[in-house]
Amino acid sequence: MLKFECCPFISEEGSDRVAAKSVLEDIKKELDSHVGEKIRVKANKGRKKVDEKEGILEKTYPHIFVVKIEEGHLAERRVSYSYTDVLTETVELILPETLTS
């Protein structure tokens, strides 16, 4: 599972914003190395609803990443998530090395 921790009080430049931005960049770099690979996404939808899907990490952008999810025989859709969702644990990612299928 991809998990990042951020301590907002500690940053080399003395700014909380710099520390958070660095963590978001680390998340993006980690995902960049897994583009094109199978990934499982657990998204907290609120009110005790959790949506768990498996798909292909299709592309990363500066602020979001896109997962292609196949639904049924001919249907597929693309879902985008932000790196902030990963940081706040609204979205959990299970990367290829931990998937068993």
N, C-alpha and C positions, 0 to 999 in steps of 0.2 A: 504494500500500500504506500502511496506517495503521501508523505506527511512532512510538513515544514513548521518549524516553530519560530516565532518572532518575539524578541524581547524589545518592546518599543522604547525602553529607557536607555538602551545601550546602542550607541552608534559612534563611529569614528569621528564624524563631522559634528556630532552633538545635536543632530536633528532627528526627530522621530520619523519624519517623512523619508529621510534618506535610508533609514533602517528598513522601513516597510517596502520601499521601492527595490532595495537590494534583494529582499526575500522574494518579491514577485518576479524579478529577473532570474533568480535561481530556479523558481518553479518553471518558468518558460524554457530555460536552458535544459532542464531535465526532460521536459516534454519534447523539445526539439530532437533529442536523441532517440525518441521512440515513435517519430512520425512514420506512418505506414504499418504500424504494428497493432495487434489486437489489444484492446484495453477494456476494462470493465468500469462502468461509472455508476456510483450510488449517489443519487441526488435527493436531498431532503426537500420535499415539496411542502412542508408545513403540516400542522394538525396531524402529526404522527403518520404521515404518508411518505414513503420512501420509494423512489423509482429506481430500479436497478436494470441497467441495460449493458449489453456487450456489443462492441463495434470496433471500427478501425479509426485510430487517431489520424485524421486526414491532413490537417494543416494547422500550423500555429501562426498567429498574428501578434502584433505588439501587445494587445490587451485581451485577446480571446483566443480560444482554440476550438477546433471543429471536430466532432466525432461523427462518422458515418455509421448509422445503425440500420441493419437489414431487418425488415419486418415482413416475414412471410416469404413466399416464393419469388414474387416480382417487385415487391415494395421495398423502398429504402428511403431514409430521411436523414437529414443532417441536423445536428443539434450543436449549438455553440454554448460555451461556458467561459466565464472569466477566470483569470488566475486568482482574483480576490475570492471567488467562490471556493477554491481549493484551500487558500490560506485560512479562511473563516470556517472551514470544514462543513460548509453547506453542500459541497460536492466532494466525495471521496473517490480516488482513482486507484484501481488495482492494475499495476503494470504487468507486462508480459512475463517477466521472470517469476512472478508469483501466481500466474494463471495456470491451472491444471485442466486442460481440455484437449 
